[in-house]
Amino acid sequence: MKLMSTARGEAAQSLALAQAERWNRHMHAWSDAIRYKGRIKAFLAAPLVYRAGLYFDALKDSLKDSRIYLVSSDIPDLHVRAELQDKEIGLDLFTKNAEDQ
Protein backbone atom coordinates (compact mmCIF):
# COMPACT_ATOMS: atom_id res chain seq x y z
CA MET A 1 0.00 0.00 0.00
CA LYS A 2 2.85 2.37 0.87
CA LEU A 3 4.50 1.67 -2.47
CA MET A 4 1.30 2.59 -4.36
CA SER A 5 0.93 5.93 -2.56
CA THR A 6 4.55 6.77 -3.34
CA ALA A 7 4.12 5.79 -6.99
CA ARG A 8 1.01 7.97 -7.33
CA GLY A 9 2.88 10.95 -5.90
CA GLU A 10 5.78 10.51 -8.30
CA ALA A 11 3.39 10.06 -11.23
CA ALA A 12 1.48 13.19 -10.26
CA GLN A 13 4.73 15.09 -9.96
CA SER A 14 5.86 13.87 -13.39
CA LEU A 15 2.53 14.89 -14.93
CA ALA A 16 2.68 18.32 -13.31
CA LEU A 17 6.23 18.87 -14.58
CA ALA A 18 5.23 17.78 -18.09
CA GLN A 19 2.23 20.14 -18.07
CA ALA A 20 4.41 23.02 -16.87
CA GLU A 21 6.96 22.35 -19.60
CA ARG A 22 4.23 22.22 -22.23
CA TRP A 23 2.81 25.52 -20.95
CA ASN A 24 6.26 27.15 -21.03
CA ARG A 25 6.85 25.99 -24.61
CA HIS A 26 3.40 27.18 -25.68
CA MET A 27 3.88 30.62 -24.12
CA HIS A 28 7.37 30.96 -25.60
CA ALA A 29 6.06 30.13 -29.09
CA TRP A 30 3.15 32.52 -28.60
CA SER A 31 5.46 35.37 -27.55
CA ASP A 32 7.70 34.69 -30.57
CA ALA A 33 4.66 34.91 -32.86
CA ILE A 34 3.51 38.19 -31.30
CA ARG A 35 7.03 39.64 -31.55
CA TYR A 36 7.20 38.61 -35.23
CA LYS A 37 3.86 40.28 -35.97
CA GLY A 38 5.15 43.45 -34.33
CA ARG A 39 8.27 43.38 -36.50
CA ILE A 40 6.16 43.00 -39.62
CA LYS A 41 4.02 45.99 -38.61
CA ALA A 42 7.12 48.06 -37.86
CA PHE A 43 8.61 47.17 -41.25
CA LEU A 44 5.40 47.99 -43.12
CA ALA A 45 5.06 51.32 -41.28
CA ALA A 46 8.60 52.51 -42.08
CA PRO A 47 10.80 50.09 -44.05
CA LEU A 48 13.84 52.39 -44.19
CA VAL A 49 13.75 53.10 -40.46
CA TYR A 50 13.31 49.40 -39.71
CA ARG A 51 16.26 48.42 -41.91
CA ALA A 52 18.42 51.19 -40.44
CA GLY A 53 17.58 49.93 -36.95
CA LEU A 54 18.62 46.40 -37.88
CA TYR A 55 21.83 47.71 -39.43
CA PHE A 56 22.78 49.76 -36.38
CA ASP A 57 21.89 46.92 -34.01
CA ALA A 58 24.18 44.58 -35.97
CA LEU A 59 26.92 47.21 -36.03
CA LYS A 60 26.59 47.75 -32.28
CA ASP A 61 26.80 44.01 -31.61
CA SER A 62 29.83 43.57 -33.86
CA LEU A 63 31.71 46.49 -32.29
CA LYS A 64 30.81 45.96 -28.63
CA ASP A 65 34.21 44.52 -27.63
CA SER A 66 36.29 46.45 -30.15
CA ARG A 67 38.57 49.41 -29.69
CA ILE A 68 36.93 52.55 -31.04
CA TYR A 69 38.89 55.57 -32.29
CA LEU A 70 37.14 58.91 -32.68
CA VAL A 71 38.39 61.15 -35.45
CA SER A 72 37.51 64.62 -36.67
CA SER A 73 34.61 65.02 -39.06
CA ASP A 74 36.66 67.62 -40.95
CA ILE A 75 38.59 64.90 -42.77
CA PRO A 76 37.40 64.70 -46.38
CA ASP A 77 36.56 61.25 -47.73
CA LEU A 78 36.78 59.58 -44.32
CA HIS A 79 36.34 55.82 -44.53
CA VAL A 80 35.44 53.71 -41.52
CA ARG A 81 37.13 50.34 -41.29
CA ALA A 82 36.38 47.80 -38.60
CA GLU A 83 38.64 44.91 -37.74
CA LEU A 84 36.14 42.46 -36.31
CA GLN A 85 38.51 40.12 -34.53
CA ASP A 86 38.13 38.83 -31.04
CA LYS A 87 40.17 40.97 -28.65
CA GLU A 88 41.39 37.83 -26.84
CA ILE A 89 43.22 36.55 -29.93
CA GLY A 90 46.17 38.96 -29.72
CA LEU A 91 49.36 38.55 -27.73
CA ASP A 92 49.90 40.64 -24.61
CA LEU A 93 53.62 40.79 -23.89
CA PHE A 94 53.34 42.90 -20.76
CA THR A 95 51.00 40.74 -18.68
CA LYS A 96 52.40 37.78 -16.82
CA ASN A 97 50.49 34.56 -17.09
CA ALA A 98 49.76 32.56 -13.96
CA GLU A 99 51.86 29.75 -15.47
CA ASP A 100 54.95 32.02 -15.84
CA GLN A 101 55.01 33.16 -12.20
Protein Blocks (a to p, Z undefined) as FASTA:
>chain_A
ZZmmmmmmmmmmmmmmmmmmmmmmmmmmmmmmmmmmmmmmmmmmommlmmmmmmmmmmmm
mmmmcccddddfkbghiacddddbdfklpccfkbccfklZZ
